[in-house]
């Protein structure tokens, strides 16, 4: 395929997605606001459900909720039919992701979730006339006519919209809960992100084997200590063992270059 055609296809997709997101931002209604309020008032867990590509988006949003301190997990509707519904209680809020709004695995468990367990239900769907739109306590419509592939059936724009909506709700919840960096760090102790938020000097500082010399030590002693400990520097203490400075091997090189042999006399 010609590279120009590929470039045009990719550019057109991003254009379509940006237009759709802009269109959706202008059509946000009370259901979106009520969804955020419902999540904020929930005394239980926020449970996300979805099948296929929609399920992958639901899993991602659930992970985001957990990372900002909102108890959440994902349930595969197919597995829910075989025992996983026991994870849901009446205090929980179930958020269903389904572009068609008629996903069979979801339709089969929905009556139990709503009428037997009596959990609150929210649907993120692309069909206002669907089963979920008619039966969920609240629903958010993707306001999408078709997908962006040339067949108009591969989940592309619908999953992008679901992801954007889920992230928007997450950001709204962060503001409502007044989430601070310190709060975020509690859920991220590992990895580069965790280190940026939680890592302190004391975590890597060596308490033992710290090289130091007295204030009246000779340059020869300083060189000997730096070489012996292989730290590249030495701490200087006064007669009361208070830290008053530091000498690095770089400092020594510059001093020798400047003062030559005088530095050793």
Secondary structure, DSSP 4 states (H G I P E B T S, - for coil): --HHHHHHHHHHHHHHHHHHHHHHHHS--HHHHHHHHHHHH-SS-EEEEE-HHHHHHHHHHHHHHHHTT--EEEE-HHHHTTTGGGG--TT-EEEEEESSS--HHHHHHHHIIIIIS--EEEEEES-TTSHHHHHSSEEEE----S-SSTTS-SSSHHHHHHHHHHHHHHHHHHHHTT--HHHHHHT--SHHHHHHHH--HHHH--SSS--EEETT--HHHHHHHHHHHTSSEEEEE-TT--EEEEEEHHHHHHHHHHHGGGGG-
